């Protein structure tokens, strides 16, 4: 299975880092590293995350990584990281 990041997910990663880095740069770096590594677990078990049925027929799922939510989609032989945000963010 291939892992692909959407442009929005990469923008989210940068946004989350920039927001937290103003307060605590080492913590921001650790959070981004954890978020960047998290999808690697999904390559072995892609259906680990909770399925979000409101997106059917697409197979969109979410995985909690600490205080962050990662949404991803399984399409054929690829896993797409769609979006990332802190669970306290208004979205």
ChimeraX commands (.cxc) that place a marker at each C-alpha (Angstrom):
marker #1 position 0.00,0.00,0.00 radius 0.5
marker #1 position 1.29,3.46,-0.92 radius 0.5
marker #1 position 1.12,6.42,1.46 radius 0.5
marker #1 position 0.24,9.81,-0.02 radius 0.5
marker #1 position -0.24,13.17,1.69 radius 0.5
marker #1 position -2.68,15.68,0.23 radius 0.5
marker #1 position -1.70,19.32,-0.05 radius 0.5
marker #1 position -4.25,20.21,2.64 radius 0.5
marker #1 position -2.77,17.67,5.06 radius 0.5
marker #1 position 0.73,19.07,4.51 radius 0.5
marker #1 position -0.61,22.60,5.04 radius 0.5
marker #1 position -2.30,21.43,8.24 radius 0.5
marker #1 position 0.99,19.97,9.49 radius 0.5
marker #1 position 2.78,23.28,8.87 radius 0.5
marker #1 position -0.07,25.27,10.45 radius 0.5
marker #1 position -0.08,23.11,13.58 radius 0.5
marker #1 position 3.68,23.48,13.94 radius 0.5
marker #1 position 3.64,27.26,13.47 radius 0.5
marker #1 position 0.84,27.70,16.00 radius 0.5
marker #1 position 2.51,25.63,18.73 radius 0.5
marker #1 position 6.07,26.76,17.99 radius 0.5
marker #1 position 5.29,30.29,19.16 radius 0.5
marker #1 position 4.78,28.86,22.66 radius 0.5
marker #1 position 7.05,25.79,22.75 radius 0.5
marker #1 position 9.20,24.95,19.74 radius 0.5
marker #1 position 10.50,21.55,21.00 radius 0.5
marker #1 position 6.94,20.40,21.78 radius 0.5
marker #1 position 5.79,21.57,18.34 radius 0.5
marker #1 position 8.58,19.56,16.70 radius 0.5
marker #1 position 7.67,16.44,18.70 radius 0.5
marker #1 position 3.98,16.78,17.77 radius 0.5
marker #1 position 4.76,17.15,14.07 radius 0.5
marker #1 position 7.13,14.17,14.16 radius 0.5
marker #1 position 4.46,12.01,15.82 radius 0.5
marker #1 position 1.88,13.09,13.24 radius 0.5
marker #1 position 4.27,12.45,10.36 radius 0.5
marker #1 position 5.05,8.92,11.64 radius 0.5
marker #1 position 1.47,7.91,12.53 radius 0.5
marker #1 position 0.36,6.91,9.00 radius 0.5
marker #1 position 3.18,4.34,8.82 radius 0.5
marker #1 position 1.22,2.17,11.30 radius 0.5
marker #1 position -1.74,2.35,8.93 radius 0.5
marker #1 position 0.24,0.80,6.10 radius 0.5
marker #1 position 0.17,-2.52,7.97 radius 0.5
marker #1 position -3.37,-2.11,9.36 radius 0.5
marker #1 position -5.18,0.45,7.17 radius 0.5
marker #1 position -8.59,-0.10,8.76 radius 0.5
marker #1 position -7.34,0.65,12.26 radius 0.5
marker #1 position -9.09,4.03,12.37 radius 0.5
marker #1 position -12.79,4.60,12.94 radius 0.5
marker #1 position -14.79,4.69,9.70 radius 0.5
marker #1 position -16.71,7.90,9.03 radius 0.5
marker #1 position -19.87,6.71,7.32 radius 0.5
marker #1 position -21.01,10.21,6.33 radius 0.5
marker #1 position -18.41,10.07,3.52 radius 0.5
marker #1 position -19.70,6.84,1.92 radius 0.5
marker #1 position -19.17,5.50,-0.68 radius 0.5
marker #1 position -15.62,6.75,0.01 radius 0.5
marker #1 position -13.76,4.92,2.77 radius 0.5
marker #1 position -12.72,7.82,4.98 radius 0.5
marker #1 position -11.48,7.03,8.47 radius 0.5
marker #1 position -10.06,8.91,11.43 radius 0.5
marker #1 position -7.23,8.11,13.76 radius 0.5
marker #1 position -6.48,9.94,16.99 radius 0.5
marker #1 position -2.79,10.68,17.53 radius 0.5
marker #1 position -2.48,12.15,21.00 radius 0.5
marker #1 position -4.59,15.32,20.96 radius 0.5
marker #1 position -4.74,15.38,17.16 radius 0.5
marker #1 position -7.18,13.91,14.68 radius 0.5
marker #1 position -5.95,12.54,11.38 radius 0.5
marker #1 position -8.44,11.83,8.62 radius 0.5
marker #1 position -7.41,9.50,5.86 radius 0.5
marker #1 position -8.93,7.68,2.91 radius 0.5
marker #1 position -8.28,4.20,1.60 radius 0.5
marker #1 position -8.47,4.12,-2.19 radius 0.5
marker #1 position -7.45,0.98,-4.08 radius 0.5
marker #1 position -3.85,0.31,-3.06 radius 0.5
marker #1 position -3.18,3.78,-1.61 radius 0.5
marker #1 position -3.76,5.48,1.71 radius 0.5
marker #1 position -4.28,9.26,1.48 radius 0.5
marker #1 position -3.78,11.48,4.52 radius 0.5
marker #1 position -6.51,14.08,4.03 radius 0.5
marker #1 position -6.51,16.46,7.01 radius 0.5
marker #1 position -5.01,17.00,10.48 radius 0.5
marker #1 position -6.11,19.17,13.38 radius 0.5
marker #1 position -6.00,19.51,17.13 radius 0.5
marker #1 position -9.13,18.07,18.73 radius 0.5
marker #1 position -9.80,21.38,20.49 radius 0.5
marker #1 position -9.84,23.33,17.23 radius 0.5
marker #1 position -13.14,24.70,15.99 radius 0.5
marker #1 position -13.65,23.18,12.56 radius 0.5
marker link #1:1,2 radius 0.2
marker link #1:2,3 radius 0.2
marker link #1:3,4 radius 0.2
marker link #1:4,5 radius 0.2
marker link #1:5,6 radius 0.2
marker link #1:6,7 radius 0.2
marker link #1:7,8 radius 0.2
marker link #1:8,9 radius 0.2
marker link #1:9,10 radius 0.2
marker link #1:10,11 radius 0.2
marker link #1:11,12 radius 0.2
marker link #1:12,13 radius 0.2
marker link #1:13,14 radius 0.2
marker link #1:14,15 radius 0.2
marker link #1:15,16 radius 0.2
marker link #1:16,17 radius 0.2
marker link #1:17,18 radius 0.2
marker link #1:18,19 radius 0.2
marker link #1:19,20 radius 0.2
marker link #1:20,21 radius 0.2
marker link #1:21,22 radius 0.2
marker link #1:22,23 radius 0.2
marker link #1:23,24 radius 0.2
marker link #1:24,25 radius 0.2
marker link #1:25,26 radius 0.2
marker link #1:26,27 radius 0.2
marker link #1:27,28 radius 0.2
marker link #1:28,29 radius 0.2
marker link #1:29,30 radius 0.2
marker link #1:30,31 radius 0.2
marker link #1:31,32 radius 0.2
marker link #1:32,33 radius 0.2
marker link #1:33,34 radius 0.2
marker link #1:34,35 radius 0.2
marker link #1:35,36 radius 0.2
marker link #1:36,37 radius 0.2
marker link #1:37,38 radius 0.2
marker link #1:38,39 radius 0.2
marker link #1:39,40 radius 0.2
marker link #1:40,41 radius 0.2
marker link #1:41,42 radius 0.2
marker link #1:42,43 radius 0.2
marker link #1:43,44 radius 0.2
marker link #1:44,45 radius 0.2
marker link #1:45,46 radius 0.2
marker link #1:46,47 radius 0.2
marker link #1:47,48 radius 0.2
marker link #1:48,49 radius 0.2
marker link #1:49,50 radius 0.2
marker link #1:50,51 radius 0.2
marker link #1:51,52 radius 0.2
marker link #1:52,53 radius 0.2
marker link #1:53,54 radius 0.2
marker link #1:54,55 radius 0.2
marker link #1:55,56 radius 0.2
marker link #1:56,57 radius 0.2
marker link #1:57,58 radius 0.2
marker link #1:58,59 radius 0.2
marker link #1:59,60 radius 0.2
marker link #1:60,61 radius 0.2
marker link #1:61,62 radius 0.2
marker link #1:62,63 radius 0.2
marker link #1:63,64 radius 0.2
marker link #1:64,65 radius 0.2
marker link #1:65,66 radius 0.2
marker link #1:66,67 radius 0.2
marker link #1:67,68 radius 0.2
marker link #1:68,69 radius 0.2
marker link #1:69,70 radius 0.2
marker link #1:70,71 radius 0.2
marker link #1:71,72 radius 0.2
marker link #1:72,73 radius 0.2
marker link #1:73,74 radius 0.2
marker link #1:74,75 radius 0.2
marker link #1:75,76 radius 0.2
marker link #1:76,77 radius 0.2
marker link #1:77,78 radius 0.2
marker link #1:78,79 radius 0.2
marker link #1:79,80 radius 0.2
marker link #1:80,81 radius 0.2
marker link #1:81,82 radius 0.2
marker link #1:82,83 radius 0.2
marker link #1:83,84 radius 0.2
marker link #1:84,85 radius 0.2
marker link #1:85,86 radius 0.2
marker link #1:86,87 radius 0.2
marker link #1:87,88 radius 0.2
marker link #1:88,89 radius 0.2
marker link #1:89,90 radius 0.2
marker link #1:90,91 radius 0.2
view
